[in-house]
């Protein structure tokens, strides 16, 4: 799986580490959403490692399927 790094704008390799169910307040009450933890592998920006290297992010699984993953 690939994800776009927001610091160097390069498509980087990543993989899903774990999946869990999270609850949040939606428009119609409490909703349960499937959340995936994604591991972004180390990569370079120029000579040094990028700031986005070696991070773990969480995002809803349905956004992964739609290729709309943006991370902070």
HTML snippet that shows the backbone in 3Dmol.js (N, CA, C, O; Angstrom):
<script src="https://3Dmol.org/build/3Dmol-min.js"></script>
<div id="view" style="width:600px;height:400px;position:relative"></div>
<script>
const pdb = `
ATOM      1  N   UNK A   1       0.847  -1.170   0.000  1.00  0.00           N
ATOM      2  CA  UNK A   1       0.000   0.000   0.000  1.00  0.00           C
ATOM      3  C   UNK A   1       0.893   1.234   0.000  1.00  0.00           C
ATOM      4  O   UNK A   1       1.973   1.218   0.591  1.00  0.00           O
ATOM      5  N   UNK A   2       0.454   2.295  -0.653  1.00  0.00           N
ATOM      6  CA  UNK A   2       1.236   3.524  -0.707  1.00  0.00           C
ATOM      7  C   UNK A   2       0.417   4.679  -0.141  1.00  0.00           C
ATOM      8  O   UNK A   2      -0.812   4.683  -0.214  1.00  0.00           O
ATOM      9  N   UNK A   3       1.122   5.659   0.425  1.00  0.00           N
ATOM     10  CA  UNK A   3       0.499   6.855   0.981  1.00  0.00           C
ATOM     11  C   UNK A   3       1.359   8.052   0.605  1.00  0.00           C
ATOM     12  O   UNK A   3       2.575   7.922   0.467  1.00  0.00           O
ATOM     13  N   UNK A   4       0.745   9.209   0.441  1.00  0.00           N
ATOM     14  CA  UNK A   4       1.467  10.412   0.058  1.00  0.00           C
ATOM     15  C   UNK A   4       2.017  11.095   1.308  1.00  0.00           C
ATOM     16  O   UNK A   4       1.261  11.419   2.224  1.00  0.00           O
ATOM     17  N   UNK A   5       3.341  11.316   1.348  1.00  0.00           N
ATOM     18  CA  UNK A   5       3.966  12.011   2.477  1.00  0.00           C
ATOM     19  C   UNK A   5       3.690  13.506   2.339  1.00  0.00           C
ATOM     20  O   UNK A   5       3.930  14.090   1.282  1.00  0.00           O
ATOM     21  N   UNK A   6       3.185  14.123   3.407  1.00  0.00           N
ATOM     22  CA  UNK A   6       2.824  15.542   3.303  1.00  0.00           C
ATOM     23  C   UNK A   6       4.024  16.470   3.409  1.00  0.00           C
ATOM     24  O   UNK A   6       3.911  17.652   3.084  1.00  0.00           O
ATOM     25  N   UNK A   7       5.180  15.960   3.859  1.00  0.00           N
ATOM     26  CA  UNK A   7       6.358  16.816   3.969  1.00  0.00           C
ATOM     27  C   UNK A   7       7.184  16.827   2.691  1.00  0.00           C
ATOM     28  O   UNK A   7       7.746  17.863   2.334  1.00  0.00           O
ATOM     29  N   UNK A   8       7.270  15.696   1.993  1.00  0.00           N
ATOM     30  CA  UNK A   8       8.109  15.667   0.796  1.00  0.00           C
ATOM     31  C   UNK A   8       7.317  15.378  -0.477  1.00  0.00           C
ATOM     32  O   UNK A   8       7.904  15.319  -1.557  1.00  0.00           O
ATOM     33  N   UNK A   9       5.988  15.196  -0.378  1.00  0.00           N
ATOM     34  CA  UNK A   9       5.100  14.971  -1.527  1.00  0.00           C
ATOM     35  C   UNK A   9       5.543  13.804  -2.403  1.00  0.00           C
ATOM     36  O   UNK A   9       5.519  13.891  -3.631  1.00  0.00           O
ATOM     37  N   UNK A  10       5.946  12.717  -1.759  1.00  0.00           N
ATOM     38  CA  UNK A  10       6.341  11.505  -2.460  1.00  0.00           C
ATOM     39  C   UNK A  10       5.437  10.378  -1.984  1.00  0.00           C
ATOM     40  O   UNK A  10       5.096  10.309  -0.803  1.00  0.00           O
ATOM     41  N   UNK A  11       5.052   9.506  -2.886  1.00  0.00           N
ATOM     42  CA  UNK A  11       4.242   8.350  -2.524  1.00  0.00           C
ATOM     43  C   UNK A  11       5.135   7.305  -1.871  1.00  0.00           C
ATOM     44  O   UNK A  11       6.057   6.788  -2.503  1.00  0.00           O
ATOM     45  N   UNK A  12       4.861   6.993  -0.596  1.00  0.00           N
ATOM     46  CA  UNK A  12       5.731   6.108   0.177  1.00  0.00           C
ATOM     47  C   UNK A  12       5.024   4.799   0.510  1.00  0.00           C
ATOM     48  O   UNK A  12       3.797   4.743   0.584  1.00  0.00           O
ATOM     49  N   UNK A  13       5.820   3.745   0.711  1.00  0.00           N
ATOM     50  CA  UNK A  13       5.283   2.450   1.131  1.00  0.00           C
ATOM     51  C   UNK A  13       4.823   2.514   2.576  1.00  0.00           C
ATOM     52  O   UNK A  13       5.458   3.164   3.406  1.00  0.00           O
ATOM     53  N   UNK A  14       3.728   1.846   2.877  1.00  0.00           N
ATOM     54  CA  UNK A  14       3.235   1.749   4.243  1.00  0.00           C
ATOM     55  C   UNK A  14       2.407   0.468   4.361  1.00  0.00           C
ATOM     56  O   UNK A  14       2.072  -0.151   3.351  1.00  0.00           O
ATOM     57  N   UNK A  15       2.082   0.076   5.577  1.00  0.00           N
ATOM     58  CA  UNK A  15       1.232  -1.088   5.779  1.00  0.00           C
ATOM     59  C   UNK A  15       0.380  -0.902   7.026  1.00  0.00           C
ATOM     60  O   UNK A  15       0.720  -0.120   7.914  1.00  0.00           O
ATOM     61  N   UNK A  16      -0.737  -1.635   7.083  1.00  0.00           N
ATOM     62  CA  UNK A  16      -1.652  -1.558   8.221  1.00  0.00           C
ATOM     63  C   UNK A  16      -1.103  -2.420   9.346  1.00  0.00           C
ATOM     64  O   UNK A  16      -0.857  -3.613   9.168  1.00  0.00           O
ATOM     65  N   UNK A  17      -0.911  -1.792  10.523  1.00  0.00           N
ATOM     66  CA  UNK A  17      -0.384  -2.490  11.689  1.00  0.00           C
ATOM     67  C   UNK A  17      -1.513  -3.171  12.448  1.00  0.00           C
ATOM     68  O   UNK A  17      -1.398  -4.344  12.805  1.00  0.00           O
ATOM     69  N   UNK A  18      -2.609  -2.445  12.700  1.00  0.00           N
ATOM     70  CA  UNK A  18      -3.728  -3.027  13.438  1.00  0.00           C
ATOM     71  C   UNK A  18      -5.023  -2.320  13.047  1.00  0.00           C
ATOM     72  O   UNK A  18      -5.014  -1.232  12.472  1.00  0.00           O
ATOM     73  N   UNK A  19      -6.136  -2.976  13.380  1.00  0.00           N
ATOM     74  CA  UNK A  19      -7.473  -2.419  13.133  1.00  0.00           C
ATOM     75  C   UNK A  19      -8.237  -2.437  14.447  1.00  0.00           C
ATOM     76  O   UNK A  19      -8.114  -3.378  15.231  1.00  0.00           O
ATOM     77  N   UNK A  20      -9.030  -1.392  14.685  1.00  0.00           N
ATOM     78  CA  UNK A  20      -9.837  -1.340  15.900  1.00  0.00           C
ATOM     79  C   UNK A  20     -11.124  -0.579  15.600  1.00  0.00           C
ATOM     80  O   UNK A  20     -11.242   0.077  14.565  1.00  0.00           O
ATOM     81  N   UNK A  21     -12.075  -0.671  16.505  1.00  0.00           N
ATOM     82  CA  UNK A  21     -13.353   0.029  16.348  1.00  0.00           C
ATOM     83  C   UNK A  21     -13.392   1.172  17.341  1.00  0.00           C
ATOM     84  O   UNK A  21     -13.158   0.979  18.534  1.00  0.00           O
ATOM     85  N   UNK A  22     -13.692   2.378  16.839  1.00  0.00           N
ATOM     86  CA  UNK A  22     -13.743   3.572  17.674  1.00  0.00           C
ATOM     87  C   UNK A  22     -15.160   4.145  17.617  1.00  0.00           C
ATOM     88  O   UNK A  22     -15.842   4.042  16.597  1.00  0.00           O
ATOM     89  N   UNK A  23     -15.585   4.740  18.711  1.00  0.00           N
ATOM     90  CA  UNK A  23     -16.911   5.355  18.758  1.00  0.00           C
ATOM     91  C   UNK A  23     -16.771   6.867  18.805  1.00  0.00           C
ATOM     92  O   UNK A  23     -15.903   7.397  19.499  1.00  0.00           O
ATOM     93  N   UNK A  24     -17.627   7.560  18.065  1.00  0.00           N
ATOM     94  CA  UNK A  24     -17.645   9.018  18.116  1.00  0.00           C
ATOM     95  C   UNK A  24     -19.072   9.498  17.906  1.00  0.00           C
ATOM     96  O   UNK A  24     -19.923   8.747  17.429  1.00  0.00           O
ATOM     97  N   UNK A  25     -19.333  10.755  18.264  1.00  0.00           N
ATOM     98  CA  UNK A  25     -20.664  11.330  18.123  1.00  0.00           C
ATOM     99  C   UNK A  25     -20.879  11.757  16.675  1.00  0.00           C
ATOM    100  O   UNK A  25     -20.203  12.657  16.176  1.00  0.00           O
ATOM    101  N   UNK A  26     -21.823  11.104  16.010  1.00  0.00           N
ATOM    102  CA  UNK A  26     -22.148  11.423  14.629  1.00  0.00           C
ATOM    103  C   UNK A  26     -23.423  12.244  14.565  1.00  0.00           C
ATOM    104  O   UNK A  26     -23.916  12.717  15.589  1.00  0.00           O
ATOM    105  N   UNK A  27     -23.953  12.412  13.374  1.00  0.00           N
ATOM    106  CA  UNK A  27     -25.171  13.201  13.168  1.00  0.00           C
ATOM    107  C   UNK A  27     -26.386  12.539  13.804  1.00  0.00           C
ATOM    108  O   UNK A  27     -27.329  13.226  14.196  1.00  0.00           O
ATOM    109  N   UNK A  28     -26.374  11.212  13.909  1.00  0.00           N
ATOM    110  CA  UNK A  28     -27.528  10.482  14.427  1.00  0.00           C
ATOM    111  C   UNK A  28     -27.222   9.781  15.738  1.00  0.00           C
ATOM    112  O   UNK A  28     -27.812   8.739  16.021  1.00  0.00           O
ATOM    113  N   UNK A  29     -26.323  10.316  16.541  1.00  0.00           N
ATOM    114  CA  UNK A  29     -25.978   9.700  17.812  1.00  0.00           C
ATOM    115  C   UNK A  29     -24.562   9.132  17.767  1.00  0.00           C
ATOM    116  O   UNK A  29     -23.722   9.594  16.994  1.00  0.00           O
ATOM    117  N   UNK A  30     -24.313   8.146  18.587  1.00  0.00           N
ATOM    118  CA  UNK A  30     -22.971   7.554  18.656  1.00  0.00           C
ATOM    119  C   UNK A  30     -22.788   6.560  17.510  1.00  0.00           C
ATOM    120  O   UNK A  30     -23.576   5.630  17.340  1.00  0.00           O
ATOM    121  N   UNK A  31     -21.742   6.778  16.739  1.00  0.00           N
ATOM    122  CA  UNK A  31     -21.411   5.890  15.623  1.00  0.00           C
ATOM    123  C   UNK A  31     -20.150   5.114  15.954  1.00  0.00           C
ATOM    124  O   UNK A  31     -19.290   5.597  16.690  1.00  0.00           O
ATOM    125  N   UNK A  32     -20.042   3.914  15.411  1.00  0.00           N
ATOM    126  CA  UNK A  32     -18.798   3.159  15.555  1.00  0.00           C
ATOM    127  C   UNK A  32     -18.107   3.134  14.193  1.00  0.00           C
ATOM    128  O   UNK A  32     -18.728   2.834  13.173  1.00  0.00           O
ATOM    129  N   UNK A  33     -16.824   3.452  14.194  1.00  0.00           N
ATOM    130  CA  UNK A  33     -16.046   3.556  12.972  1.00  0.00           C
ATOM    131  C   UNK A  33     -14.848   2.616  13.083  1.00  0.00           C
ATOM    132  O   UNK A  33     -14.205   2.549  14.130  1.00  0.00           O
ATOM    133  N   UNK A  34     -14.550   1.894  12.010  1.00  0.00           N
ATOM    134  CA  UNK A  34     -13.362   1.037  11.986  1.00  0.00           C
ATOM    135  C   UNK A  34     -12.151   1.904  11.682  1.00  0.00           C
ATOM    136  O   UNK A  34     -12.114   2.600  10.668  1.00  0.00           O
ATOM    137  N   UNK A  35     -11.164   1.858  12.565  1.00  0.00           N
ATOM    138  CA  UNK A  35      -9.954   2.667  12.466  1.00  0.00           C
ATOM    139  C   UNK A  35      -8.762   1.747  12.187  1.00  0.00           C
ATOM    140  O   UNK A  35      -8.649   0.668  12.769  1.00  0.00           O
ATOM    141  N   UNK A  36      -7.881   2.187  11.293  1.00  0.00           N
ATOM    142  CA  UNK A  36      -6.661   1.427  11.001  1.00  0.00           C
ATOM    143  C   UNK A  36      -5.448   2.233  11.445  1.00  0.00           C
ATOM    144  O   UNK A  36      -5.388   3.446  11.244  1.00  0.00           O
ATOM    145  N   UNK A  37      -4.477   1.544  12.054  1.00  0.00           N
ATOM    146  CA  UNK A  37      -3.192   2.169  12.365  1.00  0.00           C
ATOM    147  C   UNK A  37      -2.254   1.820  11.222  1.00  0.00           C
ATOM    148  O   UNK A  37      -2.069   0.645  10.903  1.00  0.00           O
ATOM    149  N   UNK A  38      -1.653   2.848  10.599  1.00  0.00           N
ATOM    150  CA  UNK A  38      -0.804   2.667   9.426  1.00  0.00           C
ATOM    151  C   UNK A  38       0.619   3.055   9.774  1.00  0.00           C
ATOM    152  O   UNK A  38       0.856   4.122  10.341  1.00  0.00           O
ATOM    153  N   UNK A  39       1.566   2.195   9.438  1.00  0.00           N
ATOM    154  CA  UNK A  39       2.994   2.432   9.670  1.00  0.00           C
ATOM    155  C   UNK A  39       3.608   2.943   8.369  1.00  0.00           C
ATOM    156  O   UNK A  39       3.527   2.285   7.331  1.00  0.00           O
ATOM    157  N   UNK A  40       4.231   4.142   8.440  1.00  0.00           N
ATOM    158  CA  UNK A  40       4.911   4.721   7.282  1.00  0.00           C
ATOM    159  C   UNK A  40       6.401   4.450   7.455  1.00  0.00           C
ATOM    160  O   UNK A  40       6.985   4.782   8.486  1.00  0.00           O
ATOM    161  N   UNK A  41       7.000   3.855   6.455  1.00  0.00           N
ATOM    162  CA  UNK A  41       8.393   3.432   6.549  1.00  0.00           C
ATOM    163  C   UNK A  41       9.347   4.619   6.420  1.00  0.00           C
ATOM    164  O   UNK A  41       8.965   5.689   5.946  1.00  0.00           O
ATOM    165  N   UNK A  42      10.592   4.414   6.847  1.00  0.00           N
ATOM    166  CA  UNK A  42      11.613   5.461   6.760  1.00  0.00           C
ATOM    167  C   UNK A  42      11.905   5.795   5.301  1.00  0.00           C
ATOM    168  O   UNK A  42      11.970   4.910   4.448  1.00  0.00           O
ATOM    169  N   UNK A  43      12.078   7.082   5.029  1.00  0.00           N
ATOM    170  CA  UNK A  43      12.454   7.518   3.694  1.00  0.00           C
ATOM    171  C   UNK A  43      13.227   8.823   3.780  1.00  0.00           C
ATOM    172  O   UNK A  43      13.187   9.509   4.802  1.00  0.00           O
ATOM    173  N   UNK A  44      13.914   9.157   2.732  1.00  0.00           N
ATOM    174  CA  UNK A  44      14.784  10.324   2.716  1.00  0.00           C
ATOM    175  C   UNK A  44      14.143  11.495   1.996  1.00  0.00           C
ATOM    176  O   UNK A  44      13.353  11.319   1.069  1.00  0.00           O
ATOM    177  N   UNK A  45      14.502  12.708   2.443  1.00  0.00           N
ATOM    178  CA  UNK A  45      14.198  13.945   1.730  1.00  0.00           C
ATOM    179  C   UNK A  45      15.551  14.628   1.571  1.00  0.00           C
ATOM    180  O   UNK A  45      16.051  15.254   2.506  1.00  0.00           O
ATOM    181  N   UNK A  46      16.136  14.505   0.395  1.00  0.00           N
ATOM    182  CA  UNK A  46      17.497  14.996   0.200  1.00  0.00           C
ATOM    183  C   UNK A  46      18.483  14.046   0.851  1.00  0.00           C
ATOM    184  O   UNK A  46      18.436  12.841   0.609  1.00  0.00           O
ATOM    185  N   UNK A  47      19.385  14.579   1.683  1.00  0.00           N
ATOM    186  CA  UNK A  47      20.397  13.756   2.341  1.00  0.00           C
ATOM    187  C   UNK A  47      19.926  13.169   3.664  1.00  0.00           C
ATOM    188  O   UNK A  47      20.456  12.151   4.110  1.00  0.00           O
ATOM    189  N   UNK A  48      18.933  13.799   4.300  1.00  0.00           N
ATOM    190  CA  UNK A  48      18.490  13.398   5.636  1.00  0.00           C
ATOM    191  C   UNK A  48      17.142  12.685   5.570  1.00  0.00           C
ATOM    192  O   UNK A  48      16.448  12.723   4.554  1.00  0.00           O
ATOM    193  N   UNK A  49      16.785  12.023   6.696  1.00  0.00           N
ATOM    194  CA  UNK A  49      15.469  11.407   6.783  1.00  0.00           C
ATOM    195  C   UNK A  49      14.390  12.477   6.790  1.00  0.00           C
ATOM    196  O   UNK A  49      14.575  13.551   7.364  1.00  0.00           O
ATOM    197  N   UNK A  50      13.272  12.186   6.159  1.00  0.00           N
ATOM    198  CA  UNK A  50      12.125  13.102   6.118  1.00  0.00           C
ATOM    199  C   UNK A  50      11.453  13.138   7.496  1.00  0.00           C
ATOM    200  O   UNK A  50      11.556  12.180   8.262  1.00  0.00           O
ATOM    201  N   UNK A  51      10.763  14.248   7.812  1.00  0.00           N
ATOM    202  CA  UNK A  51      10.033  14.366   9.084  1.00  0.00           C
ATOM    203  C   UNK A  51       8.916  13.332   9.191  1.00  0.00           C
ATOM    204  O   UNK A  51       8.557  12.914  10.292  1.00  0.00           O
ATOM    205  N   UNK A  52       8.370  12.921   8.051  1.00  0.00           N
ATOM    206  CA  UNK A  52       7.284  11.941   8.044  1.00  0.00           C
ATOM    207  C   UNK A  52       7.753  10.510   8.163  1.00  0.00           C
ATOM    208  O   UNK A  52       6.937   9.589   8.177  1.00  0.00           O
ATOM    209  N   UNK A  53       9.058  10.309   8.248  1.00  0.00           N
ATOM    210  CA  UNK A  53       9.612   8.952   8.312  1.00  0.00           C
ATOM    211  C   UNK A  53       9.259   8.252   9.611  1.00  0.00           C
ATOM    212  O   UNK A  53       9.195   8.861  10.679  1.00  0.00           O
ATOM    213  N   UNK A  54       9.032   6.955   9.484  1.00  0.00           N
ATOM    214  CA  UNK A  54       8.890   6.073  10.637  1.00  0.00           C
ATOM    215  C   UNK A  54       7.794   6.524  11.600  1.00  0.00           C
ATOM    216  O   UNK A  54       7.999   6.526  12.814  1.00  0.00           O
ATOM    217  N   UNK A  55       6.636   6.905  11.070  1.00  0.00           N
ATOM    218  CA  UNK A  55       5.498   7.321  11.893  1.00  0.00           C
ATOM    219  C   UNK A  55       4.384   6.300  11.818  1.00  0.00           C
ATOM    220  O   UNK A  55       4.291   5.527  10.864  1.00  0.00           O
ATOM    221  N   UNK A  56       3.542   6.305  12.833  1.00  0.00           N
ATOM    222  CA  UNK A  56       2.324   5.504  12.841  1.00  0.00           C
ATOM    223  C   UNK A  56       1.146   6.463  12.941  1.00  0.00           C
ATOM    224  O   UNK A  56       1.075   7.279  13.860  1.00  0.00           O
ATOM    225  N   UNK A  57       0.221   6.358  11.988  1.00  0.00           N
ATOM    226  CA  UNK A  57      -0.941   7.248  11.972  1.00  0.00           C
ATOM    227  C   UNK A  57      -2.211   6.414  12.081  1.00  0.00           C
ATOM    228  O   UNK A  57      -2.190   5.210  11.824  1.00  0.00           O
ATOM    229  N   UNK A  58      -3.322   7.053  12.464  1.00  0.00           N
ATOM    230  CA  UNK A  58      -4.621   6.387  12.504  1.00  0.00           C
ATOM    231  C   UNK A  58      -5.554   7.082  11.534  1.00  0.00           C
ATOM    232  O   UNK A  58      -5.557   8.308  11.428  1.00  0.00           O
ATOM    233  N   UNK A  59      -6.345   6.292  10.827  1.00  0.00           N
ATOM    234  CA  UNK A  59      -7.291   6.832   9.852  1.00  0.00           C
ATOM    235  C   UNK A  59      -8.447   5.848   9.687  1.00  0.00           C
ATOM    236  O   UNK A  59      -8.251   4.648   9.881  1.00  0.00           O
ATOM    237  N   UNK A  60      -9.648   6.320   9.334  1.00  0.00           N
ATOM    238  CA  UNK A  60     -10.767   5.400   9.081  1.00  0.00           C
ATOM    239  C   UNK A  60     -10.480   4.488   7.888  1.00  0.00           C
ATOM    240  O   UNK A  60      -9.894   4.923   6.896  1.00  0.00           O
ATOM    241  N   UNK A  61     -10.891   3.235   7.987  1.00  0.00           N
ATOM    242  CA  UNK A  61     -10.619   2.257   6.936  1.00  0.00           C
ATOM    243  C   UNK A  61     -11.310   2.624   5.634  1.00  0.00           C
ATOM    244  O   UNK A  61     -10.757   2.369   4.565  1.00  0.00           O
ATOM    245  N   UNK A  62     -12.505   3.217   5.684  1.00  0.00           N
ATOM    246  CA  UNK A  62     -13.191   3.563   4.440  1.00  0.00           C
ATOM    247  C   UNK A  62     -12.440   4.633   3.636  1.00  0.00           C
ATOM    248  O   UNK A  62     -12.577   4.679   2.413  1.00  0.00           O
ATOM    249  N   UNK A  63     -11.658   5.486   4.287  1.00  0.00           N
ATOM    250  CA  UNK A  63     -10.850   6.459   3.559  1.00  0.00           C
ATOM    251  C   UNK A  63      -9.667   5.797   2.862  1.00  0.00           C
ATOM    252  O   UNK A  63      -9.203   6.281   1.830  1.00  0.00           O
ATOM    253  N   UNK A  64      -9.178   4.694   3.421  1.00  0.00           N
ATOM    254  CA  UNK A  64      -8.091   3.955   2.773  1.00  0.00           C
ATOM    255  C   UNK A  64      -8.602   3.361   1.470  1.00  0.00           C
ATOM    256  O   UNK A  64      -7.911   3.399   0.452  1.00  0.00           O
ATOM    257  N   UNK A  65      -9.811   2.814   1.500  1.00  0.00           N
ATOM    258  CA  UNK A  65     -10.380   2.202   0.305  1.00  0.00           C
ATOM    259  C   UNK A  65     -10.673   3.237  -0.778  1.00  0.00           C
ATOM    260  O   UNK A  65     -10.648   2.911  -1.965  1.00  0.00           O
ATOM    261  N   UNK A  66     -10.951   4.487  -0.382  1.00  0.00           N
ATOM    262  CA  UNK A  66     -11.243   5.552  -1.341  1.00  0.00           C
ATOM    263  C   UNK A  66      -9.990   6.317  -1.767  1.00  0.00           C
ATOM    264  O   UNK A  66     -10.079   7.257  -2.557  1.00  0.00           O
ATOM    265  N   UNK A  67      -8.815   5.919  -1.248  1.00  0.00           N
ATOM    266  CA  UNK A  67      -7.531   6.592  -1.538  1.00  0.00           C
ATOM    267  C   UNK A  67      -7.577   8.078  -1.184  1.00  0.00           C
ATOM    268  O   UNK A  67      -7.114   8.920  -1.954  1.00  0.00           O
ATOM    269  N   UNK A  68      -8.140   8.395  -0.010  1.00  0.00           N
ATOM    270  CA  UNK A  68      -8.221   9.786   0.453  1.00  0.00           C
ATOM    271  C   UNK A  68      -7.487   9.957   1.783  1.00  0.00           C
ATOM    272  O   UNK A  68      -7.938  10.719   2.638  1.00  0.00           O
ATOM    273  N   UNK A  69      -6.373   9.268   1.971  1.00  0.00           N
ATOM    274  CA  UNK A  69      -5.649   9.323   3.236  1.00  0.00           C
ATOM    275  C   UNK A  69      -4.727  10.525   3.251  1.00  0.00           C
ATOM    276  O   UNK A  69      -3.838  10.651   2.410  1.00  0.00           O
ATOM    277  N   UNK A  70      -4.947  11.409   4.218  1.00  0.00           N
ATOM    278  CA  UNK A  70      -4.062  12.550   4.472  1.00  0.00           C
ATOM    279  C   UNK A  70      -3.746  12.500   5.951  1.00  0.00           C
ATOM    280  O   UNK A  70      -4.649  12.326   6.769  1.00  0.00           O
ATOM    281  N   UNK A  71      -2.515  12.644   6.298  1.00  0.00           N
ATOM    282  CA  UNK A  71      -2.149  12.520   7.704  1.00  0.00           C
ATOM    283  C   UNK A  71      -1.464  13.782   8.206  1.00  0.00           C
ATOM    284  O   UNK A  71      -0.905  14.563   7.436  1.00  0.00           O
ATOM    285  N   UNK A  72      -1.527  13.959   9.552  1.00  0.00           N
ATOM    286  CA  UNK A  72      -0.907  15.123  10.183  1.00  0.00           C
ATOM    287  C   UNK A  72       0.333  14.700  10.900  1.00  0.00           C
ATOM    288  O   UNK A  72       1.011  15.531  11.503  1.00  0.00           O
TER     289      UNK A  72
END
`;
const viewer = $3Dmol.createViewer("view");
viewer.addModel(pdb, "pdb");
viewer.setStyle({}, {cartoon: {color: "spectrum"}});
viewer.zoomTo();
viewer.render();
</script>
